[in-house]
Amino acid sequence: MSLTVKPQTRAGAKISSVGAYVPPRLLTNADLEKMVDTNNQWIVERTGIHQRHLVEKGVATSDLAVEAAKRCLAARGIEASELEAIIVATVTPDMFFPATACLVQDKLGAKGAWGFDLSAACSGFPYALQVGAKLVESGVHKKVMVIGADVMSSILDYTDRSTCILFGDGAGAVLLEPTEEGEVGMVDFVHEIDGSGAASLYMPGGGSLHPSTAETVAGKMHYVHQSGGAVFKVAVRKMAELSETLLQRNKLTADDVDCFIPHQANQRIILATAERLGMPEERVIINIGEYGNTTAGTIPLAMHTALEQGRLKKGDTVLLASFGGGYTVGTTLLRWEM
């Protein structure tokens, strides 16, 4: 018996809606001065961060993801039941399994949707964005929700000033839909991983290599470990290199980019990358001062900030760039169609 294949109508993929959520509780630099050996001036000069948002006890990554998704759906004016797939980028899942996407699907009431989690640290959102875009471009789905969400406070050692000052909790979500006539949407991407840098930014405990034991807890193996100097140098170089490759491949220069939305890891990394690209600061979205590094949440949160500030408009050429533990690097080129 022969298999009859239904022909697919192919289109591009575009972001049709954005939603963001951060918990209301604040941890300011003044608060951190009382917790570790640091001060506001030191933090601001080295990172650009003034405050970060943290969850209350018992609030999980899925809760932040659901709130961002609800705002995204409301902005588009559709129900969760219309979603066909949900992809959650996170390194702080509620638990090893089930996937956080399963919990989000249930809490949203997205009956009939399938989905999964994607782990790529701070590059998680652009990686998930491409996966979602390909589902739409293939003609298989028409409404795919991509969420970047992390509760970094759950894996931070608040006696380690080198890491606890950097991170916050937050989530952002986008809806991907097919492009309409005359629209461009997603254009191209360049992604890369380099496992040789794994030990420069990682959480060693809790997996199959070092299962949770009293010894791993006592050894602080369930917290973020980072070699800040090594990460800084590689992040600037790789985000710039991949961005240049992406632009050149599409016969563009930095002058053609209307809005540059980088991962919000450190303001100095952002500005150094923009300078290397020849990108003027007025075209760079920076909101790390308010939110800190929310890992997979930073780029969709920055998209939301850009929209609120009127710096992201229909027809704009947008460049996304990320760098994270792994190492993972991701760059995306798109035309804004909202």
DONUGU-813759 format. One record per residue: x, y, z negated of N, C-alpha, C in turn. Coordinates in pm, whole numbers, plus 50000, padded with zeros to 5 digits. Atoms other than C-alpha are relative to their C-alpha. Layout:
N
XYZXYZXYZ
...
end
This chain:
338
500854988150000500005000050000500895012450000
499174988049990501535033450104499515010649903
500314989250095501665063149867499735012850077
500354987349934499895094349988500455011549912
499474988750076501755125549876499215012550038
500764987749977499675156949835500975011450030
499094989049968501385186250008499915011249897
499954989350100502485214349774500135013550071
499864986349952502035251149843501065006849916
498884994750075505335266849742499985015249999
499894985550016505775301949611501175002849909
499004996550098508255320849404499414999849861
500464999350138508025324549029500305014049946
499824986650058507595357048837499594999849854
500464997650136507275368748479498775008850009
501254992649991503675380148443499565006149867
500374994850131503535387548070501144997649901
498965001150103505805392747768499355001949863
500454998350138505135388447396501184998449906
498895000850096507385392947093499465000449858
500384999750141507225387546720501234998649913
498995001550106509525392946423499265000649866
500654999750132508605386346059500195013749935
499944986550057507915417745853501115002549899
498974998250103510515411745581501315004850059
498744994449953513695432145627501164996649908
498755001050074517255425545521500905010850058
499214988749953519155458245551501464998149963
498585000350037522875464645535500185003449852
499934996750143522275480145193499704987849915
500295012550072520745447045081501214990850001
498845008949988523775428045208501175004749914
498944994650086526105451245015499924994249858
500205005650133524605436144699500234984949996
499905014549992525085400444821501414995050030
498655004149959528555398744978500925012250002
499024989249998531735419144997500005006650138
500134992849873530715442545280499385013549971
500674987050015529305477345341499405004150133
500744995849883527035494945585500915004750112
499114994649897529815513445767500754988950073
499265011149941531825481545821499124992150096
500925007949916528805462945960499645007550127
500444992149884527635491046189501145001850100
498864997749910531095498246329500374987450078
499575012449935531785461746410498914992850076
501085007549936528365449646517498895008650059
501124991749958525935478646565498704996749929
501225004550068523455461646331499745008449875
500424992550118521525481946071499094991549910
500935008450075518915456245970499674987850084
500485011849930517475422446059498744995249929
501275004950055514075405546004500164985449960
499895013750049513825373845796498634994549962
501265006650037511025348845739499924998649848
500225004050138509515341845401500144984749992
499865014450021509995307145253498764992850054
501105007849945507895281445435499575003850140
500304995949863507725300245766501054993950092
499105007549914509235279646048500095006250139
499814995249863510415285146403498714999250081
501255001449925507125272146542499025011249968
500904989150038505255299146349500345012850075
499584988149925507315326846508499684998350149
500275002749860506985310546849498535001650034
501454999049978503205308146819499565014650002
500394985950004502875344946724500445007250127
499544993849876505005355647022499174995450118
500805005549891503045332547252498595006050001
501334994050006499705346347130500005014150057
499904986449948500845381747207500214999950151
499785001449857502025370747548498714996750073
501285003849941498695354147626499005011549997
500934988750012496735384147498500335011050100
499604989749904498745407847715499594996350142
500405004749867497905386448019498504998150009
501455001750001494295381747913499544986150035
500405013849973494215343947934499994992049871
500085008950115493545315147696501154990050003
498935009950010496105290147570499674987350078
500425012049928494065262547735500395000350148
499594998949860495235275748074501474996550022
498585003449986498895267748001500164985550043
499735013649952500295237448180501274994249941
498755004750061503745235548021500525010649904
499424991250101505505250247717501434995649976
498595003050024509295251947689500485009249888
499524992350115510785262847357501524998749992
498564999650018514435273147347500295003349855
499714997850142515765270046992501164991249954
499035008550070518645257346776499574997849856
500535002050135516515258446462498594994150008
501335006249991513635234546538499434997649861
500635002850129511135228446261500584987349938
499445012950042512555193046243500604993450123
499405006949885514505168846462498944995550100
501135003549915511265154846598498764999249914
500244997049860508635160246706500605013350043
499484987549946509805188246932499165011749950
500724987950040508895223346824498925003450102
501004997349897507055226447157498704992649971
501215007550035504635199447036499205007449893
500664992850108503895219446721499395013050050
500524987649940503475251546921498754997150082
501175003849918501115234347164498764997749914
501135003050088498935221946879499485012649931
500434987950071498885254946687499345010150093
500614990849902498055274247004498654994850049
501195005849940495335250147108500124998850150
499745001049856496955245547449499744985650046
500385013649966495045213647529500414996650143
499625004549867496495194447821501395004150042
498644995749963499855212147828501024989649953
498865008150045503105192647810501165009649972
498894991050028506465206047700501124993149925
498815005450066509785201547528500845011549947
499044990250051512575219347342501264999750087
498734998949929515795231347502501015006349906
498974995350092518995235847301501215004950077
498824994249936521585259647444500445012349924
499624988850088522115283247149499515013250058
500434986649959522085319847255499705001150148
500385000349859521745310147622498714992150022
501185008549989518645289747548498885006150082
501124994149928516135314747681500245000650151
499825000149853517685320548027500064986150059
500025013749949518245283148062498564995050013
501405004349997514605275947974499215007650107
500674991949899513515304248202500164993850138
499775006249870515105287048500499254986950015
500755012649994513565253448415498525002950027
501394996349979510145269648389499755005450138
500154994249866510665289048710499974989150107
499975010749899511495257348901498714991949999
501305006850005508295240948779498955007750079
500954991649925506355270248924500365000250148
499574999249860508425273049243499734987150076
500265012949935507915236149313498544998450040
501425001149974504175241649323499274990849905
500615009450094503565217149039499135007249897
500734992650103502425243248783499825014650039
500284985849975500925278048793500145008749876
499874992350124501225288548429500904992449902
499015006350088504335279748227500445010349896
499584991350110505125294947887501444996549961
498625001950044508805299647803500225008549876
499854993350129509645308547443501434998449950
498735000550071512915317447274499745003549855
500344997750141512625314446895501034993549910
499095005950098514975309346604499825006349863
499954995750139514945311446226501434997949954
498585001650030518655316946186500295000649851
499794999350144518285324945817499994986349935
500065013550056517655287745764501344992750008
498715006849985521225278945866501175009649975
498954990450032523215308245728500464998749856
499404999650133525565309045431500095014849959
500044985950038524775342045259501105003849902
498764996050067528145341245085501125001950101
499024998649892529965342145422499695012750078
500334987249938530065378245534500275000250150
499694999949858531455369345876498834995350086
501155004949924528195352445978498675005649951
501334996350051525365363345747499595014150040
500354986349959525565399745862499465000650142
500264999449855524995390246226498594996250041
501185006649945521815370346249498695004149932
501354997750050518085375946211499064989650058
501035009349954514845357046277499065007250097
500934993749906512565363746573499694991050117
500445008049885510835351146885499475009150110
500574993349884509905362347232499484989650097
500615009449907507755346047498499665007050132
500424994949869507135350747869499124989650067
500835008749918504525336448102500535000450142
499575001049862505715324148440498834995650087
501065003149905503295323748733500525001450143
499554998549861503555321249113499965014550045
500014986649941504435352849303498845001150100
501024997149899501825369249522500685006450121
499444994549876502315383149873500715013349972
499244987850016505015409649877500845000549873
499245000450125506445399849537501224990950015
498765007749995509925385749472500174991149877
499855007650123510135375149108501434995249979
498685005650027513035352049019500804999150129
499174999549880515915356149263501084989349998
498855009150001518985336149156500554999049858
499385001550132521015323848860501364993250014
498745007350014524495312248763500154996349853
499845004950137524865290848451501274991549991
498775007650018527905273848303500114995649855
499675004350136528915253348000501474996149993
498605003450023532355247647852500124994349860
499975006950129532445221847575501315001149925
498734998550069536085229247498499945010749892
500154989550101534855259047297499004996549891
501055004050093532395238947089500325003449856
499634998150140534325242446763500155014649961
499904985750032534395280446787498675005849951
501314995450043530655283846725499074988049995
500755012450011528715254446587499484998149858
500455004350131526865238246298500334985149990
499485013749994528725205946216499144989349934
500725010250077526315188445977498594997550048
501405003249977523005170846017499714991350120
500225008349883523445152746348500514985949980
499575014050010524535117346429501464998749963
498585000550036528215125946384500205001549850
499924997650144527775139246031498575000649943
501375000150056524345128145901499965006849863
500154992750126523005147345604500284991149880
499675006950125524545136045277500295010649895
499624990650106525355151744943501345006550033
498684994749965528895155845075499925010650109
500104990049893527875174445393499365012849948
500624988150059525685197845189501035007549914
498984993750085528465204244936501095006650083
498984994549912530855210645224499515011250090
500604989049922528535237245370500024997150150
499975004049860528335217845695498685002550072
501304997449939524705227545755499785014950026
500034985749972525535264045813500735002950132
499274995449881526725283346118501475002149966
498564997750011530515282546159500455007150127
499614992149883532085308346389501415005549987
498704993349989535525319846499499755012850079
500474987849938534545355646568500885005650108
499094994349902537655367146751499994992450131
500015008349879537655338046994498715001850077
501304998649935533945341547065499895013550070
500094986549942534215379147128500695000550136
499224999049876536925375947393499374991950113
500575008649896535335347047580498645005250044
501354995249967531825362047563500065011450100
499884988649909532845394547729500464995550138
499445004349872534915377547997499024991750081
500875009149926532415350448087498695006650042
501244993249958529265372048086500275009250118
499654991149889531025397048313500304992050126
499635008049884532485370448542498784994150070
501185006349939529195352048595499055010450057
500854989349947527315384748640500555004950134
499374995649875529815395748906499784989750111
500245010749901529515362049082498585000450052
501414999849963525735364249079499685011950090
500264988149920525655399749213500644998850138
499305001349872528245392949484499304989950091
500675010249919526395361649596498735005350064
501234994049948523305382949649500245013650064
499604987949929525245411349815499545012749927
500374988650084524605435249527501205004449917
499014994950095526705456749296499275004649875
500614995050122526115470548949499115012050027
500824988349965524695501849115498594996150041
501325004749956521795480849244499144995049885
500735005250116520795469048895499325011549926
500764989550071518045490148737500004997849851
500125003250143517995472148402500854987849968
499135010850045520675450848236499564995949860
500485005050129519315429247952500934988849955
499065010150048522165410947775499544993949868
500185005950133522105387447480500515009749894
499664990450105522205408047160500794993049889
499155006550098525135392346977500775010149917
499154990050062527215422846898500035011950095
500054988349914526975458447027501315002250075
498704998349933530695459147106500134990250117
499995009549888530335427647320499145005350114
500914994849898527385443147503500655011450078
499424988349935529165476047574501264996550078
498795004249929532435459047671499634992850129
500465007049879530575436647917499475009950102
500564989949910528675466248064501115008350064
498884992149947531895486048101500764992150106
499285008349902533605457248279499224998850131
500855001049880530655454948519499845013550070
500254986749946530615492648574498555004149986
501424997450024527105494248430499855011749903
500184988850093526155528248280499114996149882
500695003950121524895525947924498505002650005
501434996949996521545541848008499184989250070
500735010949936520665510848210500104987049920
499795011950084521615486547931499025000249883
500965001050110518975474947683500724994749876
499355003850126520315473747326499015002249885
500874998850117518095466547026500554992249880
499405007950106520545447246807499995007449867
500014992350124520515475546554498824996949911
501225002950076516985466446449499844985349967
500325014250014516915428646493501184991049968
498875009050011520465415246472499974989850112
499945010749900521235383646669498964989549966
501065009850021518075362546693500174987850090
499615011749920519845336646914499104998750123
500825001649879517305323647170498935010850013
501034989749995514955352147081500475013350054
499534986349973517205381247178499575005550134
500314994549868516585384447551498525003050018
501414996049989512765382447543499625011449906
500234988550088512775406047242500495012950065
499474988349931514945429847444499145003850120
500964997149893512555426747739498835008149946
501124993250062509755437147508500375014349961
499524986650034511805466647381500075008750124
499894992549876512515477447739498645004550052
501364996549958508805476547821499435011149912
500514989950093507915496347509500635013650026
499274987549977510525522647597499815005450141
500234995649863509335525447957501234998750088
498755001549925512725513548085499994987850091
500155011749915511415483248273498715001750078
501164996749918509085490048565499914990650120
500245008749885507545470848852500935003850114
499084997849889510025466749135501455001249958
498634998750048513105470048914500804987250025
499065011249993516115447848982500604998149862
499635002750139516945431248649501074989249996
498935009850023520075412948538499984995849854
499915005650134520075389948234501364993149985
498735006950024523295377248076500044995249856
499955005750134523905354647778501284992149980
498865008350038526675336747593499704994049864
500315006250128526355311647312500864988149969
499265011650044527725282347120499854988650099
500035011149904528655252947336501324997750072
500584987149967530065273547500498924998650107
500984998949893527035282147712500015014350051
500084986949938526835310947956498874999850102
501084999749903523875321848165499765014050053
500374987349939523075349748411498834997750095
501215001149918519805355748593499735013250069
500384988249922518775379948866498534998750037
501425000549969515125388748912499465013850038
500734987749971512725414749046498805000549905
501094998750098510315427548782498695002650074
501264999149926506725422848902498825003349912
501124996450089504645434648605499635014650017
end
